[in-house]
Amino acid sequence: MAERNTRRSPLAGAADRLARVTGAAGGAIAMAEVPFLTQLDLRLDPDGPAAATAGKELGLALPTQACTSSRSGDIDVLWLGPDEWLVVGPPGAAERLTGQLRSAAGSGHASVVDVSAQRTTLFLSGPRVRDLLALGCAVDLHPRVFGTGDCVQTVLAHVPVVLLRRDPGDAAEPAFWVLVRASFAAHLVDWLVDASVEYTG
């Protein structure tokens, strides 16, 4: 008998609540979990040959400017520090991407760690999404300051998160990924649902 896949995302139980908020907000905001994304913590010398090789493997250049990201297809690479990046890819890609990055590093000093189980991701979008986030986050998210592709490690509703401005290519409204530790995810959803009451009535 085949084994049943019992894998459950950290916010599986909140899917209906997120959907209700989206429906009740009338287009002002939308929210949903993006579960099981591959997340790899990459550390290496940004000036060494491994950085260029790793970028070539991923089809992009590793971002070297603080609080920025690079994107190619379904791969995002977020700058976390001068020699640290978070590589985010589709579900199930951890083994493939880990192999590519370790091969790119060769014998050089580098670290590739699968941290996929550490966090889940919330997708937030809509014309009022910046107003919603501003209720619990001190970062200035105005588009003149925080544009598409920008990212930051910050605190939202007293929860440490990684925030990425990730607008779809055809989107007229801003969209964000909020990467949150699994153990804080339910609390963050509670806060988002409560804070969105202004838009849901």
Summary of the structure (lengths in Angstrom):
residues: 201
radius of gyration: 17.5
end to end distance: 49.0
largest distance: 58.0
contacts: 598
relative contact order: 0.19
helix: 31%
strand: 30%
